[in-house]
């Protein structure tokens, strides 16, 4: 087994890199002993910049189309997009609807949604709030579930 840093960062979050072990990979599945396991990824969106947020969604949808199990977690100022993208005239609103319909949005950070006053928009859209780490979603929980973690 080879040590690897599977957390991919957009540059700002380099201190969040976590060493993990890679298992032998075959396409969209990871071989674990004699069994095959579907590849899993958790994509954490922190950045509220529309283009960065859109790339988070695009990559999530692309990976799902390739057979990956995808979980997008909306954190930090990116929680503002949950409210903004309800407006169909906003850039990337259709992409947001597609991501929600595809079921890749796993949860929204409760602490950040409260800070950015978007909890009503989260609830209105039927999205889940996560708060297991002092009000925030836990990256460790996703790693324990076998997810590779990407941070936008």
C-alpha positions as CSV (number, residue, x, y, z in Angstrom):
1,X,0.0,0.0,0.0
2,X,1.3,3.4,-1.0
3,X,0.8,6.5,1.2
4,X,-1.0,9.3,-0.6
5,X,-2.7,12.6,0.1
6,X,-6.1,12.2,-1.5
7,X,-7.4,15.6,-0.4
8,X,-7.2,17.9,-3.3
9,X,-7.2,21.6,-2.5
10,X,-7.8,24.8,-4.5
11,X,-4.8,26.2,-2.7
12,X,-6.1,28.0,0.4
13,X,-6.7,24.9,2.5
14,X,-3.3,23.2,2.2
15,X,-3.2,22.7,6.0
16,X,-6.2,20.3,5.6
17,X,-4.3,17.7,3.7
18,X,-4.7,14.3,5.4
19,X,-2.5,11.3,4.7
20,X,-4.4,8.1,3.8
21,X,-3.6,4.8,2.2
22,X,-4.6,4.0,-1.4
23,X,-6.1,0.6,-2.2
24,X,-5.6,-1.0,-5.6
25,X,-8.0,0.8,-8.1
26,X,-9.8,-0.5,-11.1
27,X,-11.8,2.2,-13.0
28,X,-14.8,3.4,-10.8
29,X,-14.2,0.7,-8.2
30,X,-11.6,0.1,-5.5
31,X,-10.5,-3.4,-4.9
32,X,-10.6,-4.3,-1.2
33,X,-9.5,-7.8,-0.8
34,X,-11.6,-10.1,-3.0
35,X,-14.5,-7.6,-3.2
36,X,-15.0,-4.5,-5.3
37,X,-16.2,-1.3,-3.7
38,X,-17.7,1.7,-5.5
39,X,-15.4,4.8,-5.5
40,X,-16.6,7.5,-3.1
41,X,-15.9,11.2,-3.0
42,X,-16.9,14.0,-0.7
43,X,-16.6,17.4,-2.3
44,X,-16.6,20.3,0.2
45,X,-17.6,23.6,-1.3
46,X,-16.3,26.5,0.9
47,X,-15.9,29.2,-1.7
48,X,-18.9,31.3,-2.6
49,X,-17.4,32.6,-5.9
50,X,-20.1,31.5,-8.4
51,X,-17.6,30.0,-10.9
52,X,-15.8,28.0,-8.2
53,X,-19.1,26.7,-6.8
54,X,-20.2,25.8,-10.3
55,X,-17.0,23.8,-10.8
56,X,-17.7,21.9,-7.6
57,X,-21.1,20.9,-8.9
58,X,-19.8,20.1,-12.4
59,X,-17.2,17.8,-11.1
60,X,-19.6,16.1,-8.7
61,X,-22.1,15.5,-11.6
62,X,-19.3,14.3,-13.8
63,X,-18.0,11.8,-11.3
64,X,-21.5,10.6,-10.6
65,X,-22.0,10.0,-14.3
66,X,-18.8,7.9,-14.3
67,X,-20.3,5.7,-11.5
68,X,-18.8,7.3,-8.4
69,X,-20.8,7.9,-5.2
70,X,-20.7,11.6,-4.8
71,X,-21.5,13.7,-1.7
72,X,-21.3,17.5,-2.0
73,X,-21.1,19.3,1.4
74,X,-21.7,23.0,1.3
75,X,-19.7,24.9,3.9
76,X,-18.5,28.4,4.8
77,X,-19.6,31.3,2.5
78,X,-20.6,28.8,-0.2
79,X,-23.8,28.4,1.9
80,X,-24.9,31.8,0.4
81,X,-25.3,30.0,-3.0
82,X,-28.1,27.9,-1.5
83,X,-30.2,31.0,-1.3
84,X,-29.0,32.8,-4.3
85,X,-29.4,30.0,-6.8
86,X,-33.1,29.6,-6.1
87,X,-33.4,32.5,-8.5
88,X,-33.6,31.0,-11.9
89,X,-32.1,34.0,-13.5
90,X,-28.8,33.7,-11.7
91,X,-25.8,32.1,-13.5
92,X,-25.6,28.4,-12.7
93,X,-29.1,28.2,-11.3
94,X,-29.9,25.4,-13.7
95,X,-26.7,23.5,-12.7
96,X,-27.8,23.9,-9.1
97,X,-31.2,22.4,-9.9
98,X,-29.5,19.5,-11.8
99,X,-27.2,18.8,-8.8
100,X,-30.1,18.7,-6.4
101,X,-32.1,16.5,-8.7
102,X,-29.2,14.1,-9.1
103,X,-29.0,13.8,-5.3
104,X,-25.4,14.7,-4.9
105,X,-26.0,17.4,-2.3
106,X,-25.3,15.6,1.0
107,X,-25.7,18.5,3.4
108,X,-25.2,22.1,4.3
109,X,-23.2,23.3,7.3
110,X,-25.7,24.4,9.9
111,X,-23.3,26.9,11.7
112,X,-22.4,28.6,8.4
113,X,-26.0,28.6,7.1
114,X,-27.1,30.3,10.4
115,X,-24.3,32.9,10.1
116,X,-25.3,33.6,6.5
117,X,-29.0,33.6,7.3
118,X,-29.8,30.9,4.7
119,X,-31.4,28.3,7.0
120,X,-34.9,29.0,5.6
121,X,-33.6,28.5,2.0
122,X,-31.9,25.3,3.0
123,X,-35.1,23.9,4.6
124,X,-37.3,25.2,1.7
125,X,-35.2,23.2,-0.7
126,X,-35.4,20.1,1.4
127,X,-31.7,20.0,2.1
128,X,-30.1,18.4,5.2
129,X,-28.2,20.5,7.7
130,X,-25.1,18.9,9.3
131,X,-23.6,20.0,12.6
132,X,-21.7,17.1,14.2
133,X,-18.4,19.0,14.6
134,X,-19.3,22.0,16.8
135,X,-22.0,23.1,14.4
136,X,-20.1,22.0,11.2
137,X,-20.0,18.8,9.1
138,X,-17.0,16.6,9.9
139,X,-14.5,15.9,7.2
140,X,-13.4,12.9,9.3
141,X,-16.9,11.3,9.0
142,X,-16.6,11.2,5.2
143,X,-13.1,9.8,5.4
144,X,-14.3,7.1,7.8
145,X,-17.0,6.3,5.1
146,X,-14.3,5.6,2.6
147,X,-14.6,8.9,0.7
148,X,-11.8,10.8,-0.9
149,X,-12.1,14.4,0.0
150,X,-11.9,17.4,-2.4
151,X,-12.0,20.9,-1.1
152,X,-13.2,23.9,-3.3
